[in-house]
Amino acid sequence: MPSSQQADGLMRQGISPSKLYLPKLAQTVPTIFTYLCQKFPHITPDEWRGRFEQGLVLHEGKVLTQDSPYQHGLTISYYRQLACETIVPFAHRIIYENDELLVVDKPHFLTVAPAGRYVQQTLLARLKAQTGNANISPVHRLDRETAGVILFAKTPKARTTYQQLFANRAIDKCYHAIAPASEQHHFPLSLALPLERGEPFYTMKVGQGEPNTHTLIEPLQISRDGKWCKYQLRPTTGKLHQLRVHMNYLGLAICHDSFYPVIRHRADDDFSKPLQLLAKRLSFVDPITGEMMRFESEFELDLENFSSDKSADGL
């Protein structure tokens, strides 16, 4: 059994606890365990039972049990846990660090923050475990499927400060992508589209009305066989899946895209076809120091090896 004294805010293997306030209820609930089972029906009673037995549900540093009575007004802490979480066998690298900022080179297939099927196998959990800093948080988004440079703030105040760079479009973002070569488009191409939520909800689509996204697209390199091209994509906005939808709209879907133009679900442990999209560079004037900052990913999209790979055809 775990110790009966644990700090509610203590990280475990890079995971910070979730907080939950116990409200006044219309109907009597005998225990906190019963309430949790009712509030989170997608989590089985056996899973909650396991969390209690492992000391993963606490109040003010004390481990709660399955029999702990429900008390209106308490704020409890609990740790998320997955019975079987797929190991992501790719390493991140910290490119730069100061008192406020972490700049990280993220590999393909690694989710940024805990969500859904991923808790410990996330970049945020790894960074918290590596640094011991529970206050680390991502400044912006990067898809699980996308590799490359991403910023993390080391304090809540720094996060607010650096997020303003993105809100004010004061950051220069450069991506690389491999997609079919094209003779139908005139490059460099400036593309502005209205994007909105698609169906299913985790996708995006081109909608109606005024454009709310913009990307500058230009080719960098054509493969020897002439089929594929490495493109440079420079978005000035940052909508979900923006680059993937923009390229698909042009008929140039990014290679190995599992959402566009059609959804192709893969097994969690299938790492055979990484999305050919890389956040290659970020540059900005640091709002705290006033220094010009420029960070570049060490990852590369290998156009020639990709084009010679038979698995590249058909996706």
N, C-alpha and C positions, 0 to 999 in steps of 0.2 A: 504494500500500500504506500502511496506517496505521503510525504510529510503533511501534517495538518496545517502547517504555516507556509503559505505561498503568497507572494506579492501579486495583487490583481493585475498590475501592469507589466509583470515579468514576461519577457519573450521566451518562447520555447522553440528551439531549432529555427529561429528566425520568424516565428509566427507570434504576432501580438494578439491579445484576447479581444473578443467582441464584447461590448457592454449592452446590457438589457435592463431597462427599468420595469419593475413589476407594478402594473397599474391596479387601481381599484376595480374589481370585477362585479358584474351583476349576479353571477352565480358562484357559489363556493367551490374552490378548487383546493383539495387537501394538501398537495405537495407542489414544490417547484418543478419536480420531474413531470408531474401530470400536466402542468401548465405548458412546459416546453414541448411536450409531445403534441398538445393541442395547437399551439401557436405555429409550430413548424412541422406540419403533417408530412412534408416530403422527406423528413428525417425519421427513420424508423425508431420505435421505442427501444429496440436492441442497441441501436447506435447511441442513443442518449444514455442508456444504462451503462454502456461501455465508457462513455465520457465521465460519468459520475464515479465509476469504479476506478478510473485512472486519475482521478483528482483534477479533471479538466473543467469543473464548474465550481466557482468560488464566490465568496462575498467577503469583502474587506480582509483579504488575505487568508481566509479560512476555507478549507475544502468542504463543499456541501455534499450531502449524501442523497440517495434516492428518497429517503424519508424526511428530508428537510422540509418543514412546513412552509406553505406559501404565505408570504407577508407583504401586503401592499406597502409600497414606498421604498423597498429595497432596490438597489442596483447591483445586479450580479454580473460576473464575468464568465465567459466560456470560450474555450478554444475549439476552432474548427479542426476536424480530423477526417481524413478519408481512409477507408479500410484498405484500399488498393489503389495507389496513385502511381501512374506510369512515370518511370525515371526518364528524364530528358538528359541524354548523355553528351551534352555540349556545354562548353565552358564560356562564361562571360569574362570580360577583362575591364578593369578600371583604368580608364585612359588618363583621368585627371581628378585631383581632389584638392579642395581648400576648406576653409572653415564653414562655408555655406553650401558648397556644390560638390556633387559627384557626377562625373561624366563616364558613361559605361558603354562598352561595345557589346551589344546583345547578339547572341547567336539565333539562328532560325529555330523555330519550334518551342521557344521558351516564352511562356506567358509573363507579362510584366508584373501583374498584381494578382493576389488570390481571387479566384472566381470559379464557379462551377466545379469542374473536375480537377482543378489545379489549386493546391494550397501551398505545400512545401516546395513543389517543383515550379517555382516562380522566381523571377529575377529579384523581386522585392524581398522575398523570404531569404534568398541567398545573401543578399546584401546586408540585411539586418543581422543575420547569423555571422557573417564575415566581419562586420564592423562593430557589432554590439550596440548599434544606435537604433533604438526603436522609433525614432522620429523621422527616419528617412522616408521620403515619399516621391513618386514620379511627378515631374513637372508637366509632362505632356504624354500623348499616347504613342504606342508603337504596337502594331498587331503582333499576335503570337507568331504568325507566319513570316513576318518581316524581320530581317537582321539589321544591325547597325547602331548608330550613335543615338543615345537617349540620355536626357538630363534627369538627375535626382537631386532634390533639395534635402539638406541635412537638418533643417529646422522648419517649423510651420511658417515662420516669418519669411524665410528665404523662399519657400515655395510660392507664397503670394507674390513676392517681388519678381521672381523669374517667370511665373505664369503670365505676368503683364507683357513680357516680351512677345509672347504668342498672341495675346489678345490685341496688342497694338501692331501686330505684323512687323515687329522690329527685329526679326530673326531670319537669317537667310538659310533655307533648307535645300539641300541637293541630294537627290536620290538617283540610283542607277537601277535599271530594269532591263531584263531580256524578254523580248517579244518578237513576233513575226516582223520581218523587214517589210517595208512598204514603198511602192512607187506612186501611190495614189495621193499621198499627202505632201504638201509643201512645207518643209521645215526651214527654220524653227517655227513651231506652231504654238500659238497662244489660244488655249481652250478655256472658255468660261461656261459653266453649266449650273442649272438649278438642281441640287441633289436633295433627296428626301428619303425617309425610311422606306424600305421595300418590304417584300413578303417572300420568305419569312422575315421576322422583325430584325434579325441580326445582319441583314443585308441592306444595301442602299440602291437607289435607282435614280434615273434622270426624271425629274418631275416637270412641273409647269412654273411659269412666272420668271422673275428676275434671277439671273445667276447668283449663286452664293458661294461658288468655288471657282478657283482659277489655277491653272498649271501651265508653265512654259515647257514645251517638249522639243527635244532635238536629238538627232542620232549622234552617237559617239563612234561606233564601230560596227561594220557589217561582217558577218561570218564568211569564211572562205566559200561555202556552198551557196551563199546569197540568200539563205532562208531566214536567218535570224539577225537581230540587231540589238546592240546594247544602246539603250537610250539614257539620256540625262533628263530627269524630271525635276522641275523647280516649282513647287507649289507655293503660292502666296497665302493660301487659306489652309485650314486643317480639318476638314470634315472626315468622319469615319469612312474608310475605304476609298477616299477621294481618288488616289492615283490608280487604283485598280479599276474603278468605275470609269474614269476618264479614258484609260487605255482601251478598255472593252468597248466603250462608245465609238472609238475610232476603228473598231474591228481589229484591234491589236492587243488582245487580251494577254496579260503578263503570263509567261510560261509557268505551268504548274499551279495556276490559281484554282483553288478548290471551290470558289464561290461564283466566279464570273468567267464565261457567260452562263454556265449552269453549275448547280451545286453538286459536288462530288465528295461525299463524306468518306474520310479515311479513318482507319484504326488509330487510336492514340499513339501506338508504338510504331507506326509507319513513318519513318524518317527518310524515305527513299527519294522523295521529290520535293525539295524545298522550293517555296515560292521564290521566283527569281526577281526579288525586290530587296534593295539594300538602301538604308538611310546612310548615305556615304559621308556627307559633311554637314556640320552646323557651324554657323558663324554669327557673332553678335557682339555688341558693345556691352560689357558687363555692367548692369545697373548699379552694382554696389561699389566696384573698384574703378569703373570708367575705362577699363582695359579692353582692347580688342581681343576677342577670343575666337579661336578657330580650331575645330576638332574634326578628325577624319577617322573613319573606320579602317581597321586593318583587314577586314574581310573584303574579298573581291568576287564579283560574278565572272566566272571564266567562260567567255563566249565560245571559244574554240572547242574546249572540252565538252561544253553543253551541246553544241551543234553536232558533234560527232557521236553523241550518246543516243542510241536508238530509242531510249525511253523518252527522249524529248519530243518525238513525233506523236501527235494525237492528243496533246494536252497543252 
